[in-house]
Amino acid sequence: MKVTIKDVAKFAGVSIGTVSAVLNNKSTVSEESRRKVNEAIQKLGYRSNASARRLVLNRSENIAVILNGNSLSSSSYLFYAAVIKGIVRELAPTRYQVTLVPLWETGGRQTEFPAAIQNRDVDGILVLDVMEREALFRLRDLEVPIVLVDNHGEYPEFPGVDNDDETGIYKVTRHVIGLGHSRIAFINAPLSHPLGRQAWLGFKRALEESNLPILPGLLATGNIEMGSGYEAVKAILERGSDFSAVVSANDSMAIGSIRGINEAGLKVPDDVVVVGMDDIEISEHSQPPLTTVRIRREEMGRRAAQLLIGLVEGSWEGPTRIVLDNELIIRESCAARLKAISGSV
């Protein structure tokens, strides 16, 4: 007959909950109780059963990672692949399984969550990028721990792990200014997106601290994809505005802008320097390699997983809002040589 956790508890003279705590290496169990349980396990030949453990703990041991489905077929996935890698690596030694849940949009609205989430067959949820408010609050109604990842500071009432976007753009803009550039184009994400708002604050602060004007003719907006960076810099060039540097809110738009600059017969960095933020893998291999701000993407995923499991198990004692610092990475797309494009604003 198969030995059960109930048999172990009876033999050791403790509760089923105590046996469960020992099996899960909880620190709340006394050394005497731990000794009794381990002795009972050895004498009875008990072998832990994952399904039984989940039943006792009232847990599925599944973690859902929700990502906008459109990101799977866009340059955004270059960013989130490293975040997911951090999540998976952190949870690999644990009993928790990771399920990637693409959330698609229909008619501009995010669709219903899959049955596993609606039925609460997950212990916790990691939400990557920005989720629309209505969908996020439907998730909260499920009363399952949620951690937002790379949400750019939106919804501060939720636990989350973010990059310091404002400081990142501030750093790279200050670097450009330090090289002697004063007429700086800025390709931003939409201000309706929290990345756009944070990036704008960083860009604006850098220029104001250097007593440089913000020139409306050098401002453009993209949708964070490479193609939008290309179109944005073309629009600035068509205005006839002179500039010697381009700051982009992310690497994808920065790389797209290099193509537009090249097509205009200009060279990076000889005529225009270009910088971004993210340090996605392609940035090091762009032509020329891109100066950028390195976001700790894998660390972001790892810290988010730690926070979520701590909330699931009731053991988290640290802050529930974590903002990671970042690092300026200087490459060939940004040089000290200054040669403004002639024209006017």
C-alpha positions in Angstrom: 0.0 0.0 0.0 1.3 3.5 -0.9 2.4 5.6 2.0 0.7 8.9 2.2 1.4 12.2 3.9 -1.3 11.4 6.4 0.6 8.2 7.3 3.7 10.2 7.9 1.9 12.7 10.1 0.3 9.9 12.2 3.7 8.1 12.6 5.5 11.3 13.6 2.7 12.5 15.9 2.3 15.8 14.1 -0.2 17.5 11.8 -0.4 17.1 8.1 0.4 20.8 7.8 3.7 20.2 9.7 4.7 17.4 7.4 3.9 19.7 4.4 6.1 22.5 6.0 9.0 20.1 6.4 8.6 18.8 2.8 8.7 22.4 1.6 11.7 23.3 3.9 9.8 26.0 5.8 11.7 27.7 8.6 8.6 27.8 10.9 9.0 24.1 11.9 10.8 23.3 15.1 13.9 21.2 15.0 12.2 18.5 17.1 9.2 18.3 14.7 11.5 18.3 11.7 13.5 15.4 13.2 10.3 13.4 13.8 9.0 14.0 10.3 12.2 13.1 8.6 12.5 9.9 10.7 9.0 8.9 9.8 9.7 9.5 6.1 12.7 7.3 6.2 11.1 4.5 8.2 7.9 4.4 6.1 9.7 4.9 2.8 7.5 7.9 1.9 7.9 9.5 -1.6 6.6 12.9 -2.1 3.8 13.2 -4.7 3.6 16.5 -6.6 -0.2 16.3 -7.0 -0.7 15.5 -3.3 1.5 18.3 -2.3 -0.4 20.8 -4.4 -3.7 19.6 -2.9 -2.3 20.0 0.6 -0.9 23.4 -0.1 -4.0 24.5 -2.2 -1.6 25.6 -4.9 -1.3 24.8 -8.6 2.4 25.6 -8.7 1.9 27.4 -12.0 3.0 30.9 -12.7 1.4 32.8 -15.7 3.5 35.3 -17.7 1.2 37.5 -19.6 2.6 39.4 -22.6 0.8 41.4 -25.3 0.6 38.9 -28.2 1.6 41.6 -30.7 5.0 41.7 -29.0 5.7 38.1 -30.2 5.9 39.4 -33.8 7.5 42.8 -33.3 10.9 44.2 -32.2 9.5 44.4 -28.6 10.2 40.7 -28.3 13.9 41.5 -28.6 13.5 43.3 -25.3 11.2 40.8 -23.5 13.1 37.7 -24.5 15.7 38.6 -21.9 13.1 39.4 -19.3 11.5 36.0 -19.8 14.9 34.4 -19.6 15.4 35.9 -16.2 12.0 34.7 -15.0 12.6 31.1 -16.2 16.1 30.9 -14.7 14.9 32.1 -11.4 12.0 29.7 -11.2 13.9 26.7 -12.7 15.2 25.4 -9.3 11.7 25.7 -7.7 8.6 23.6 -8.1 6.8 26.4 -10.0 6.2 25.9 -13.7 6.0 28.9 -16.1 3.3 29.4 -18.7 3.6 32.1 -21.3 0.1 33.6 -22.0 -0.1 35.9 -25.1 -2.9 38.4 -24.7 -4.2 39.4 -28.1 -6.1 42.5 -29.1 -9.3 42.6 -31.0 -10.6 45.9 -32.2 -8.1 47.7 -30.1 -9.1 45.9 -26.9 -7.4 43.1 -25.1 -9.3 39.8 -25.3 -10.5 37.6 -22.5 -8.0 35.8 -20.4 -7.7 32.0 -21.0 -9.6 29.6 -18.8 -6.5 28.7 -16.7 -6.4 32.3 -15.4 -10.1 32.9 -15.1 -10.4 29.6 -13.1 -7.5 30.6 -10.9 -5.4 27.6 -11.9 -2.3 29.7 -11.4 -0.7 30.8 -8.1 0.6 34.1 -9.4 0.8 36.3 -12.5 3.6 38.3 -14.0 2.4 41.0 -16.4 5.0 42.2 -18.9 4.7 45.7 -20.5 1.7 47.9 -20.1 -1.8 46.3 -19.8 -4.9 48.4 -20.3 -6.6 49.4 -17.1 -9.8 47.5 -17.5 -8.0 44.2 -18.2 -5.6 44.7 -15.3 -8.3 45.3 -12.8 -10.2 42.3 -14.0 -7.1 40.3 -13.2 -7.0 41.9 -9.7 -10.5 40.7 -9.1 -9.3 37.1 -9.3 -7.4 37.7 -6.0 -4.2 36.1 -7.3 -0.9 37.8 -6.6 0.2 40.0 -9.5 3.5 41.7 -10.3 3.9 44.2 -13.1 7.1 44.0 -15.1 8.5 46.9 -17.2 5.2 48.8 -16.6 7.1 52.1 -16.6 5.7 53.1 -13.2 2.1 52.9 -14.3 -0.4 51.7 -11.7 1.8 52.3 -8.6 -0.8 50.5 -6.4 0.4 47.2 -7.8 3.7 45.4 -7.0 6.1 45.9 -9.8 9.7 45.9 -11.1 10.8 48.6 -13.5 13.7 50.3 -15.2 14.4 53.9 -14.2 13.4 55.2 -17.7 13.6 58.9 -16.8 17.1 58.6 -15.5 18.2 56.4 -18.5 17.2 59.0 -21.1 18.6 61.7 -18.9 22.0 60.0 -18.8 22.3 59.4 -22.5 21.1 62.9 -23.4 23.6 64.4 -21.0 26.3 62.3 -22.7 25.4 63.8 -26.0 25.4 67.3 -24.6 28.8 66.7 -23.1 30.2 65.9 -26.5 29.2 69.4 -27.6 25.8 68.8 -29.3 23.1 71.4 -28.6 20.6 70.9 -31.5 19.3 67.5 -30.5 16.4 65.7 -32.1 14.2 63.5 -29.9 12.2 60.5 -31.1 9.9 59.6 -28.3 7.2 57.0 -27.6 3.6 58.5 -27.5 3.0 60.5 -24.4 -0.1 58.4 -23.9 2.3 55.5 -23.1 4.1 55.7 -19.7 7.5 55.1 -21.4 6.9 58.3 -23.4 6.1 60.3 -20.3 9.1 59.1 -18.4 11.5 59.5 -21.4 10.2 63.0 -22.0 10.9 64.0 -18.4 14.5 62.7 -18.7 15.1 64.5 -22.0 13.6 67.7 -20.8 15.6 67.7 -17.5 18.9 67.1 -19.4 18.3 70.1 -21.7 17.0 72.4 -19.0 20.0 71.7 -16.7 22.3 72.6 -19.7 20.3 75.8 -20.5 19.5 74.4 -23.9 16.2 75.1 -25.7 13.7 72.3 -26.6 13.1 72.9 -30.3 9.6 71.8 -31.5 10.9 71.2 -35.0 13.2 68.5 -33.7 10.6 66.5 -31.9 8.9 63.4 -33.3 6.9 60.4 -32.1 7.1 56.8 -33.0 5.4 53.6 -31.9 8.6 52.1 -30.4 9.2 49.9 -33.5 12.1 50.3 -35.9 10.0 51.4 -38.8 8.6 54.3 -36.8 12.1 55.5 -36.0 12.8 55.6 -39.7 9.6 57.5 -40.4 10.2 59.9 -37.5 13.7 61.0 -38.6 12.5 61.4 -42.2 9.8 63.8 -41.0 12.4 65.8 -39.0 14.7 66.0 -42.0 11.8 67.0 -44.3 11.2 70.0 -42.0 14.7 71.3 -42.9 15.6 71.6 -39.3 19.3 71.4 -38.5 20.5 69.0 -35.8 23.6 67.0 -35.0 22.2 64.3 -32.7 19.2 62.1 -32.3 18.1 60.7 -29.0 15.5 57.9 -29.2 13.4 56.5 -26.3 14.4 53.0 -27.2 17.0 51.2 -29.4 14.5 50.0 -32.0 13.6 53.5 -33.0 17.2 54.6 -32.8 18.3 51.8 -35.2 15.4 52.7 -37.6 16.5 56.4 -37.5 20.0 55.4 -38.7 18.5 54.0 -41.9 16.6 57.3 -42.5 19.8 59.3 -41.9 21.8 57.2 -44.3 19.1 57.5 -47.0 19.4 61.3 -46.7 23.1 61.0 -47.7 24.4 61.6 -44.2 26.7 59.4 -42.1 26.5 58.3 -38.4 28.4 59.4 -36.4 30.2 61.8 -38.8 27.2 64.0 -39.5 24.7 62.9 -36.9 25.2 60.9 -33.7 22.4 58.5 -32.6 21.7 57.1 -29.2 18.9 55.0 -27.7 17.9 53.0 -24.5 17.5 49.3 -23.9 20.7 47.6 -25.2 18.9 44.9 -27.0 21.2 42.3 -28.6 21.0 43.8 -32.1 22.2 47.2 -30.8 25.8 46.0 -30.5 25.7 44.8 -34.1 24.0 47.7 -35.8 25.9 49.8 -38.3 27.5 51.6 -36.5 27.1 49.9 -33.1 24.7 51.9 -31.0 25.4 54.0 -28.0 22.7 53.2 -25.5 21.5 52.7 -21.9 21.7 49.1 -20.8 18.5 48.1 -19.1 19.0 45.1 -16.8 16.4 43.0 -18.5 17.3 39.6 -17.2 17.7 41.0 -13.7 14.2 42.6 -14.1 12.7 39.2 -14.8 14.6 37.5 -12.0 13.6 40.1 -9.4 10.0 40.0 -10.5 9.9 36.3 -10.1 11.4 36.5 -6.6 8.9 39.2 -5.6 5.9 37.2 -7.0 6.9 33.9 -5.3 7.4 35.8 -2.0 3.9 37.2 -2.3 2.4 33.8 -3.2 4.1 32.1 -0.2 3.6 35.0 2.2 7.3 35.4 2.8 8.1 38.7 1.1 9.3 41.3 3.5 11.0 43.9 1.2 9.5 46.7 -0.9 6.9 45.8 -3.5 7.9 48.5 -5.9 11.4 47.9 -7.3 13.2 50.3 -9.7 16.4 49.1 -11.2 19.3 51.4 -12.2 20.9 51.3 -15.6 24.2 51.9 -17.3 25.4 54.1 -20.2 27.1 52.0 -22.9 29.2 54.1 -25.3 29.7 52.7 -28.8 30.6 54.0 -32.3 27.2 55.7 -33.1 28.1 58.6 -30.8 31.3 60.6 -31.4 32.6 63.9 -30.4 32.9 65.2 -33.9 30.2 68.0 -34.4 28.8 68.7 -37.8 25.2 70.1 -37.8 22.9 69.6 -40.7 22.3 73.0 -42.3 18.8 74.4 -42.2 16.5 76.1 -39.7 13.8 75.3 -37.1 
